[in-house]
Each structure stands twice: as C-alpha cells, then as structure tokens.
Amino acid sequence: MRKFLRLITVPLLLWGLVASAQSRTIKGQVVSANDGKAVAGATISVNGQKVSAISGDDGSFAVNASGNVTLSVKSVGFSGKQVQVPGSQNTVRVSLTEESSQLNEIVVTGYTAQKRKEITGAVSVVNVKDMKSVPSGTAEQMLQGQASGLTIIGSGSPGEPSNVFVRGITSFGNSTPLVIVDGVQSAPGDLSLFRDLSASDIESVQVLKDGQAAIYGARGSSGVIIVTTRKGRGKPSVTYESYYGVAMPKTGNVWNKLDPQGMADLYWLAAKNSQQDVNGVVTSGQYGTGTSPVLPDYIKYGTKSGYTGPVDLTKYNNNYSKGDIFLIVPANKKGTDWWDVMMDPAPMQSHTITASGAADKSTYLYSLNYLDQKGTLLNTYLKRYTARVNTTWNIKNNIRIGENLTVFYKENPRIGNNQEGNAINNTAWEQPIIPVYDAGGGFGGTAGSQLGNSSNPYANQMRAKDNKNFNWQVQGNVFAEVDFAKHFTVKTVFGGRLDNYHGFYHNYRSYENAENGSSNGYGEYGGYNNNYNWTNTLSYANTFKEKHSIKLMAGYEMLKVSGRQVGGSRVNYFSDNTDYLSLNTGSPIGQNNYSDYYKTTGNSILAKVDYAFNDKYLIGLNGRRDGSSVFGPDNRYGNFWSASAGWVVSQEDFFKNIKFVNSLKIRGSYGILGSISNVGALNQYTTYGGSGGSSYYDLNGTSNTTVLGFYATNLGNTATGWEKDKILDIGFDATVLNNKLDISFDWYKKTINGLLFQDQAPAVVGVGSQLPQVNIGDMQNTGIDLGLNYRDKINNDLSYTVGVNVGAYKSTIINIPGAAGFFEAAGTHNTGNQVRNAIGHPVGAFFGYKIAGIFQNAAEVASSATQDAAAPGRFKYVDVNKDGKINDADRTFFGNPNPAFTLGLNLGLTYKKFDVSTVIYGSFGNDVLNETRYFQDFVTQFQNSKSIPVLTESWLPADRSKPRAEWTAVNPNAKYPIADNESTFSNNGVINDFYKEDGSYVRVKQLSIGYTIEPSTLKRYGIDKARIYVQGANLFTLTNYSGLDPEVAGSSVSFGVDYGVYPPSKTFNVGVSLTF
Amino acid sequence: MKKYNFKHIIPVALSSLVILYACNKSYLEVPAAGALSQDVLANKVGVEALLVGAYSLLDGEGSSAGTGNGPWATSSSNWVYGSVAGGDAHKGSDPGDQNLITPIEKWNATASNGYLDQLWQQRYDGVQRSNEAIRILKLAKDVTPADVTRITAEARFLRGHYHFELAKNFGNIPYVDETVTYAAGNYMVANAGNAAALAKIEADFKFAYDNLPESMNGVGRANKWAAAAYLGKVYMFEKKYAEAKAILTSVITSGKTSLGVKYALTDKFSDVFNPAKKNSSEHIFSVQMTVNDGTGAANANSGDALNFPYGGETGCCGFFQPSFSLANSFKVNANGLPFLDESYNDVPLKSDMGISADKDFTPDSVTPLDPRIDWTVGRRGVPFLDWGIMPGSTWVRDQGSAGPYEPLKHLFYKAQIGIFTDGSSWTNGFTANNYPLIRLADVMLLAAEAEVETGGLEAARAYVNLIRTRASNKAGYVGLATGKLASPTNYQIGLYTAAWTDAATARKAVRFERKIELAMEGHRFYDITRWGIGGTELNAYAKSELKQGYSTMAGASYTTGKSEYLPLPQNQVDKMQKDGKSVLTQNPGY
C-alpha cells in the first residue's frame, strides 16, 4: 500500500515543484457557508490569468498565481464568489453560500442533462449517499425507500433480484423499468446492469416517472432509472472503503411449530375428530395403537416405522449400490429445530479501492471491489469481484472522448426465494421428530409412516454445496463528443453488456425421504446474454437576447438484444464423487440436452426541444419513432411523444415579496409511451417445431426411442402493434423556509391502452401452441408522489437532515383480454389460483370465498346458506349473492397486495465529528396471503409439521359419540376450525381468506453512527481523511404479519403471496473509509 | 478544423443520420429463431411429422396446454374421471393432496374446478394437432393419393379419439374440425348437444375405418381395426346396438394389429399389464410410453406417476387406491361366479384397515376370490408383482383416510427398474408401461352387451366365458407367476354354464364382468353413464364405502340428470362469447 502511494505521490510532488518554480502557490479550502463542510469539485480560477484548479474532496485547492489576484470560485449548487487575494497572502478560505439546495443540481433526463430547476417532468433524484448507506449486495435493494413512486420488494437472500416497479404495476407481464447505466440500456425486464454495480462506483441515480420518459419511447412506460457512475475529480486520490458485519438470523420457534409430542397428540385429535377411532383407540404407523400416542425410539428401522426395541446397527445401509436400503433413524423426542439447523450468523464484507483524479485534459477513475455476503441460510452466498475504469480525455477544446467500463465476476448460489418447497419452506415442513442425521451417519428424513413428504433441508443444502454457478459480466460504453460551430455538439455512444454464465449441479439419489429420486445425476449449462445500443445525437443550445434559452437534440439509435444457452444432464453415475462427475462419465441412457437462442433488434429516431423564457416559463417537447423486429411489417414502427411545461412562479415579480417561499415551480406533463417487454421475438410468426418431449412419439413401441414429430409451436399475429401508455402528471417543486425545505409533489394518472398481453383465446384453438401477445387490456394507475427534504443547522456543531419519500397509487384494471373479463394467476399447490386480475379491480387482487365464521352447531348449519361439506367446526362462508347456496358465484375479491402507500424516511444528523444516519422504509395497507399456513394449519395438507394453534386453539366438539352433524363446541370462540382428516370445500379445499393477513410493515433498513477523524492526526500516516462507523441494518421490523417477513415478492400479476420467503436478518457492521 | 461551416455540417450530419436509418430497415428483419415455417413443412415428411405430433398427445401431456395442476389431471388413463369417479378407487394419498379430485370423486365438481379446464385444454390441443396435419396436408404437393388418404384417415382417427375423450367426460362439446383456426378467428364454436358431437365422432372413425389399411408402418399407429373397434364403441355410446354388434364382431373375428398379428386374448391376464409384453395380440390401440429417451421422462406415463405405493422404490405418492367395494366385487360364490345382486359388500373382505404394519395380519384364505383380484388390487400379505409381499400400511400414505389397498395394473416390476422406468425423474413412477386405450377384452364385452341388447344372449354368454376362461388360467395366478409360492388364497373362477335366457340377468352378468375385468382402467364411470345407472349404483357405492371407513364419501351424492357429465369448464364458457353471450350451453344441473 505504501509503495503504491509513493508511486502516485512522487510524480505529483514533482509536478507541484515544477509549477511553483514560476510563481507562488495560493493554497486554500472551499467550504459551505451553511454548514462549514468542505466543498469538493469547486472550480477556482484566477481572473485574468489562464490558471485554474478544482477543489478536492476536503475542499482544498492549490493554484499558482503572481501578484494581487482575484479568485473566482464556482461550484454547482452554490452562488459563485469573487475573492481578492493580496500578493502577500498565500492561504485563503472561501465560504460559498448554497444557492438553493438542489436547484442547480445536474440531472440526467434522458440523452441530455438539465439543471434541476429547468426540469419540467417528474424526476426523483436519489440521494446517493443515503442510498449507499444501506449495506447490500444488490443496488436495487439499496434503492428501496430512496425515491418516491418507486416500489421495491426484496428479500434477505444475497444477490436475489427484487421486484422493482415505478408508480405501481403497469403491465400484466413484465413491469420492470428500463435501466440505463452510463448510457447503456438494459435488455427488457432485466435489471442486471444495475443490480451488480459496486455501490461506491455509483455517482447518481434518477428515476424518470412521467411522460417525459417518452424519449425512450417503447421502453419508457414502466419508468426509467438512469444511473451514472463516478468520474475522476479533483486532485489524485486513493480511497479505501470497507465494512465488515454479521447478519444475525431470527431465533426461536419462528414457525410456531408443534413439538414431537404435540404432533403425535394432533394425530390422535384429528383421527378422533374424523371418527376414525374405535372407542378412543387410534392406530398410527408411528405412535402405536391406543387411546394416546407414544413416541417411539426409532421413527424408522428397516421396513418398520415407529419402532421401539433392540436395533442391529450392522443392518444399516443407505447405499443403493450395496443392496436394499435399510435405515435406522432414531426419533428426536426433544425435537429438531430445523430453523436453527439451517440458519447461522452470516458474515458480510466489502472492500473497495478507488484511485481517481482529474487533470486539465483528462479524468480517470479506477476501482476494485470485493464483496462477500454470506446468507444466513446454509450454503447461500454472493461473492463478487468488480473492477472499473472510467476515463475521459479532452482532445483540443472541443472534442471529448471517454469510456466507462466495468467487469464483474460473481458466484451466487441461491434457493428459489418464495417458492414452495424451498429450503426455507422445509424448515417449516420437516417434522421435529426427524433427526438431522440417522443412526448410521446418513441424513434423517421423512421415510416412514406419518412423517410427511418434505425433505431434509440440511441434506438438500449440504448436497448442493458443490453446485456452482459462475457469472462474468462486462458492461460499459465508449463515447466521443465534438462541439462545433459554437452551439452544436455531436455525440456518439456505443454501449452494451455481455454476460457469460456457466454452472453445474449434482443430483443425489436420496434415500432418507418418503419421496426419493430415481437416480443420481449431474448437469451442466452455460450461455450468454448480450445487448447493445449505439446512439448518435446532435444537440444545439443557445440563448437569444439573454431570455430565450433553447436546446435542441436529435438522434438515432440502434438496439440489439440476443443470447444463446446450452446445457445437458446425465443420470446413473457410478459414483457421487464430485471430482468424477462430468457429462461424459454419466450413462448415455436418459441423457438430456438442450440449447436455444434469441435475438431482437430495434432502431429509433428521436428528438427533443427544451425552451425556457427568462428562466420563468419552461417548455419541453420530445418525440421518438421506434422500430422493432418483434412486430410484423405492417406495425413495425410506433410513434411516442411528450409535452411538458413549467412555470417558475417564484420568478414572477408578484412573488418576490413572498419571503416564505424561496422558489416555486409548477409543472405538468403529458406523454405517450410504450412497452414491448412482454412481446417475444416470435410474436409475429406462426411457427412449427417440436421437441422430444412435446411432439415426438414412439410409433414403433420400443419403450425408449421416439419418432420425429412436429406441431404448431406459435400462433403468430402480425396485427399486434405498439402498446400506448398515456401519462398525465401535474406537480410542483418548491423550496421554502429559507432554503431549508424542498418539496416535490406529483399527481399522476397513468393509463395503459392496448396493453400487450397474451391473447386469451379459448382452448378450442389449441392452446398448446403459444398464443401471441395482442393489444387488449387497459389499466390505470392514479397516484401521488411526495418528496420532502429538510435540512437545518442548530449551531456550527449540530446539523440535521430529514428526507421523506411517499408514494401512493391506486391501480385499476380497465379492460382485460378475452371475453371473460379476468384472468387468474398465482396457482397454489392444490386448490387453484388465488389471484384474479379483473376489470374494475386492482392488479393482483386476491379472490375466493370469504369466511363468515365457524359453524358452531347443527342449527347454525341449517339456518345458513347450503354449503358443501358444511359441519360444526368448519368454515362458514359469506353468501355473497344471497341466493341461499354457496357456490362459485359467491367467490369474491378479498384482498389487495398493492400498498396504500410506501414511505421512505432518511434521517441524518451531524454533531461535530460525529454523524448519525438512518433509513426507514415502510409499506402500508398491503395484504399478504400467507400460503405457508395452508400447509401448517391444516392436518390434511400433508403430514408435515403443523402449527401450535391447530392443536391448542382449534374448534373442539363436545361429544364425539354423536353423529357429526349434531356436534357442538367446547370452545365456541376457537380461532381455528376443527382439526380433522378431511380436506373439503368447508375447510381448506378451496381458496378462502383464512390466509389473508395485513402485510403492512415499517423497517429500519439501517442505522449508523460515524466518526470522522481529525485530518491532523492522520497526516503522519499519509491519510487525508478517515471516517469510521458502526451500523445496524434491518434492526427491527414492526408488523402484525405472522409469517417470517412481510416483504413478499412475486410477479407483476401475482405478488404478496408468501410461499416461504428468505427473510432479511439483523446485520451489524463496522466500516471504515480512508482517503489517501 | 478551424474553418468549418455549420451551414454544411448540419445538413450533412442530419442526412447521414437519415440515411443510416433508412439503410437499416433490414436490420429489423429478424427471422424466427429455432422454428420452422409452414412452407418448410408442406411436404410429405413435414406432414408425417405433424401427424406424429398429433399422436404424441395421446399420452395426456407434452404441450403447454393443460399443465396447471400437473399431468395427473389429463392422464390418458382417465384414472380420475373414469375410475375414481366410477367407484373403482379412492383418490388416495393425504386428504389435502390434489384435493381438486375430491369433488370429482363425490360427483359435485364445480365448473371452476381447475382439473376440468386442464382436461379440456389438453384434449382440444390434440384435436387441433390432428387438424393441423390435415390442413398442411392440403398444401403439400409431393404426397401420393394413397398417402393423402391414409394420413387424413389417421388424423381423423386421432381427432375422433380426442373428441371422444371430451364427449365421455363433458357430453355436450363443441366439435372442432380443420376449418377452425386461430388465424381465421372462427373459433367461437357452439356445442350442439351430445348426440351431434357423437355423430361427428362416429363420422371420423367411420372415415378412418373405411380408409385406413390393415397393416401400418408402426405398431403404435391406428389401423383399420383400431378404427373399427373405436367405431363400435362409439355406436355403443349412441346405443346403436345393431351397428355396434356388426362391427365389433368383425373386429373379434377378423381384426389384426397394425403389424398383422391376429387379435387374441393373451394367455395370462397379467400379461396385458406387463410393460415387457406391450403391444400384444390383445392390444388394439395403446398409448405408447417411453423412458430414458433424452426428454426427462416427458414421454412416460406422467399422468399416472402419482399412483404408486408410498414409500420405497415402487414410486411415489400413494394415489389411486382401490376401493373397498372393488375388492369386495372379486368375491365369488361356490361356483366361482360373482355376486350380481351386489351383496358382495354385505360382509366386506378382510383387510388390514386400522392395523399397523408391525402388528400381525393374515389375509383371508377362505373366502373364494376371483384370481384377477390380485392383479388389480394390492392387498397386504399377498405377493405384489416381484416386489415381495405387500407390507400393508407402510406402503400407504394415510390408511385412515384413504384405505388399505394399492393399485397394480400400471405398475412395473422391480426387475424392470431402469428398463421401463425413467432414471432422470424425481420418482420411479415415470414408466414405459403403455396404457391400453382399447383392448380385445373391452371389445368382447362391448360385443356381449350389444348381443344382449339385440337378443343374442347366448352369444353374449360365450364372450363372457371367453374372458373368464382366460382369467382362470392357473399359470397366471399370483404367486406362481412370480416364482413364489402362492399365498393361501382360495382362488375360484367358474364359467357361466347355464344358458342365459333372461336379458336382465344377462345384462347384469355382462356388466359385472366388465366391471372386474376392466377395473382400474378408467372405463367404469363412462359405462355407468352409458347404462344410466349412476343414481342407484354410485349412491349405493358411496354409502357402502362410508360404512367401511372411507369418510371422504360423507355427503357424496350422485344426482341423476346432472352427475352423468362434468360441467363444462367455466373458464372456457367465459372465453367462448359471441355478442356478449357464451356460445357454450352448460350441462344440465350446473
């Protein structure tokens, strides 16, 4: 490290010496008049002399001058200042007054950049510092709560993609916003450009939310997230940023599971409740026969279940190649805490070294990042190495060229988050009586009577430890920019991404489960995804008569998205030794392979006009014509445009006297945008094809070979055209209270017409052929976004900031493809779909029977609407249509997963050298379907673990000797229905609202306390600046939700259904940031 | 660079942009990746392959249509709709597992039951694949007239089959011929009544019968006689007994397999179900299943993959457990003849219900039983193929809720693991055991029925006795066949020796024979509907099962005039609208 520093500093010193030989050096520091903090990046020029400098991160600068001079100091966001420096003075401190909080901030709004005060559209500018304070392996997780109108639903799984929606869900398919990083556009629906950015490389993030995103035409309708990465600035410096922390998983009985005795008791209870007992005597394969259950010593001994007696360990065999399996599995009578077995404190660390600087003609930034985030769940992690090179060169005065390039490599084994049957789920399902290991050193499992059908999650994850996936991604751009004829700039940018992945996996032939695979196996896969865009623009900017400011831009763009993949697998390996396994060493019988590829192209012309009169009246127009290969020749091109206007009221004379308001701008926009995220490359074509599994057939009766067969794979539609999304947005930006409070407010109405969605033709057309996407379906979201930023200084030592982001929207489906007026989603294990997307209802609404209560007795059953399987102790449904019978027509909408509003709260406080900050995120009014309870709360839903209230709080009949219909309750106020062995219409046989819960929550995403060490004490170590901090992430979550975590991701049309999420854990970090 | 003139530069720059744009129109011409166009297929090879594609859906899966709840909802064997609903078997497994089956089992499925929509989708997909072959055939120019006739006939046979499957379940179905396409937009096809649908199905099979050759290139293909057998079956559904009798008789006397083997019953009853003996002289038309073919078991009998004993290597999931009544139906009297008066349920056959596997149990060795029971119903204490003695409740997922018996007919032998089972799946239950859609015994019993209905009682008796004679082949009894000592079961099977003089009794005997010979093969419910006896037969069944401990049947009720058919799937009724009204008429009672 020291050597490295010397290497850098020696030439710099030499450069300084050469400079000072001619004249004196004025050294100084630029600070903010508001809080005394250093102002980095300020330009200091000496009037009348061609000399200038840029202040460093600590605000310091050095400039060469001779004689009495006047320094002109400028910095974005501050009023410029002239400072006279007499020839005798060699040091100077310049304090700049913040002009107005953020109004001069440069914001990239699509192909061009604008000052914030000139913006006429709805743009959320993210406070990158707050964003980066959240420790996470994925950038989208950091963004949660940082921009109003942006909904992000993630999980605790390292590297797991999150759901990201701008202003709610605007499509039945993919609703992911377009992401642009340094001018590189993402492939539709793919956030990976952004997700794996090294946090410290991020310079700015802004979210375009309204019609102005029409400049991105057919790709702008779900919003646009524009990211720029850091450029070199100021004097050369090297920074090292690092943190280390530990995530602490929840502890205790997180699933509220019964212990082994409780499970046995429940078996008895359910048998009696189903009248399957004989005078109170119940027979069980595991707990014996009698009036009460007895826990056995062994849950499995050879072919016996529930065995107590002597065992012969020599009989043990768990190896198929050595003959019949003979398991000896002791009962864990105390109970295995599967959650505890699977979850461990997980370390996380990140190290970043950045070298950057700017010279007269060039800027450079190099960075290296290493991130290693272990998951709290066994054998899940994200390990990533990232390198970046961003450079710019000024060739002559009017030509700039540069590149931004980043490369990362990552390994990221994950479980399927929120998928039924994943490792998290199995911690709930696997019964506590099952031991982790059996008596022979193998894994314990569900083999045996009454043990359910789940699988040992520890065995699964341990076997998966040798499964690997590798991912390389290169992304970046090169650009050249030429200014000419004073007002013109022509720019060409070529940017893209290439990711290359490879992985392999092993399937072991399990022996310990009730359901075991038929052989071992091994598979390998690889492929790449590539997208690029080449953008050429010509801009013109001029101001006439000092009042008419005009900016014009026109451009042309080409896009291509393509990729290939290949993979294969074999089975029946002689050995499970991972060193032995390759595709070649497996049996050719039953081998499987595949490959496929895709390609779509697009091109566009675009234009933009921004006009401002006297900084008071602002008008923006933009338009774009897009062509795309996914549409047929007749509908290949689509036109998109937007218009916006702003009125800076505070510039009006009549407003000058209003001191309370520092600035006020009222703005409105309207735009027509599109989305083609959901249109496949083959949409226009009717195609034929087939595969071994879908259309080949054994005409010759061979039992193991098939004859070539084809079918119509796709039904094309050349008439499908562009989706048109209309966004009306009205808002204002104001700065009040002496520049202390910024307010940004928007009301919007987003109407999607001709929504691209798969045709819902009836099955008689042959729906095994892929039906095309057609333009039917309309959706509407209305909502508001509110952003508040307050900053104040109590005295020179104490200042604080408060940032609030609120987004609220109401989603309504206006029209739906097909004649039915709805389509369903979110299939469950057994009972069908829980989500119905229907006209007049929000997207993702839950649909089924509403429970009115539990039938208490025969009289209540008789006096209620006729209901299949109605009986005392079972659910009574609401007779919605009041026709006296409960049937399909009584299903109704009973929940909405869309939050009423989301809230992000960023608080910061600085006291002397200490700083405290916190990020709080909340989601309010969203319903969650706790699908995990479908399995845990009903005895019939496989004999896996059940929750405690099923035994202790379920409806109990008073006298079981009577016919069931005559039963009355012991506990009429029971919360849970009777625990019995029947799955019927009147308990869990149909979708009902038993699983619905309020998913509102508030989470402290991070809270940190930092300390900045005095520069003077650091100098001797060669350090210019140092900050150390301690931090807690996900410190606590306030919620009434009974599942593991209320943050439940899903797809656009079905989210908020909890099949088993990987919950975020409390994380404690220490971090350091050093600048050399 | 100093003296540039923007008057020139701007137009040059702009026009170069426009040129760039204009030149790149071809840039947007991206051909379909990995797919063929219609032109490439419009020839003999292409059309033959499309025909194979139509065959490939016989196995009940293989396309994206109808996959929501898994392939069990669309199994070619109709185990849910034909056997479970017909009283052959219980759903099995845990009560909550695949509990969409429960309402079907209890004859009160609602139109929104996901299984029904799935079934509908899969079968109509088969219809359209058949139609596609016909459509493209019309565009092909290199096909000989003989091949045009044969391909059309095969396609119409398959189209008839898929429609027939729909008609058996839903009754009043829309008939979709090759003129109906997505592109033409003419797909709002109304349903015109059960009879109209059957008439069109009959026409398809008639065409196939008239035009298909006897011998075909491939044992899995439909030939003239397969079409004849199907046509006879359709006649039976239409109650055209004379026509049925004629054609079924010709199948029995003259029929040959596609490879030219004369139709004959196999020597042993069990051979019909042994995957190693598939496509025998008895198999008239079967769904061909394959394993280890590089598709990850996608061509195996996935629809039945859950229907294996639970725990152990026999597979998974414990569905499709034979009912008490079915087991009891194999009881015979001293003459080895069944109890036609349905008194077989009076004293249930001894079972291990409620006896845990570690407690002793000896199966009944006294009651005379038809030997076919132990090839149909897996009982504790009896050899289970070559798997050893069936151990009882350790092979049952939840005996208390689903009963003590195991299914057998579609099982594989332990010795066949890896040969007729797929190695790449999560269970051994993906097998290459064919499903016989129609076999000679089925045809003989239909012929016997036709004889009864047309007065040929003695001819009917002869057919029934043929079936019973084969069943009585001692070499085929359980135990001896597996090389182990026969368990001490009192197997008895006798022939109907007395002449049949009374049509009602003869009818009963034929129907009962059909029940036990074809049990667990997915036919029972459709036969009951055809006979119109569900109201008595199935309500009695429900009562009896409940009494014997199958609590699921509580509240089950078969409603005559309604329960004969499943409701048309609500999703499809909703989707098939014209002018705001569905073109589909829902079945009565729903």
Interface residues (C-beta under 8 A of the other chain):
Chain A: A271 S274 Q275 Q276 V278 T283 S284 G285 G288 T289 T303 K304 S305 G306 Y307 K396 N398 A447 G448 S449 Q450 F484 A485 F488 V490 A514 E515 N516 G517 S518 S519 G521 N536 L538 A554 G555 Y556 M558 S569 V571 N572 S587 I589 G590 Q591 N592 N593 D596 Y597 Y598 K599 T600 T601 G602 N603 I605 G627 S628 S629 R636 A681 L682 Y685 T686 T687 Y688 G689 G690 S691 G692 G693 S694 S695 Y696 Y697 D698 L699 N700 G701 T702 S703 N704 T705 T706 V707 L708 G709 F710 Y711 A712 T713 N714 L715 D759 Q760 A761 P762 A763 V764 V765 G766 V767 G768 S769 Q770 L771 G818 A819 A820 G821 G827 N830 T831 G832 N833 D868 A869 N887 D888 R891 F938 T940 Q941 F942 Q943 R964 N981 E982 S983 T984 F985 N988 G989
Chain B: M1 Y4 N5 F6 I9 I10 A13 L14 L17 L20 Y21 N24 K25 Y27 L28 E29 V30 A32 A33 G34 A35 L36 S37 Q38 V40 L41 G46 A49 L50 L51 V52 G53 A54 Y55 S56 L57 L58 G62 S63 S64 A65 G66 G68 N69 D94 P95 G96 D97 Q98 N99 L100 T102 P103 N108 T110 A111 S112 N113 G114 D117 W120 Q121 Q122 Y124 D125 V127 Q128 R129 N131 E132 P174 V176 V180 T181 Y182 A183 Y187 M188 V189 N217 G218 V219 G220 R221 P275 K278 N279 Q288 M289 T290 V291 N292 D293 G294 T295 G296 A298 N299 Y310 G311 E313 C316 C317 G354 I355 S356 A357 D358 K359 P391 S393 T394 R397 D398 Q399 G400 S401 I417 G418 I419 F420 T421 D422 G423 S424 S425 W426 T427 N428 F430 A432 N434 G549 S551 T552 A554 G555 Q570 N571 Q572 D574 K575 M576 Q577 S582
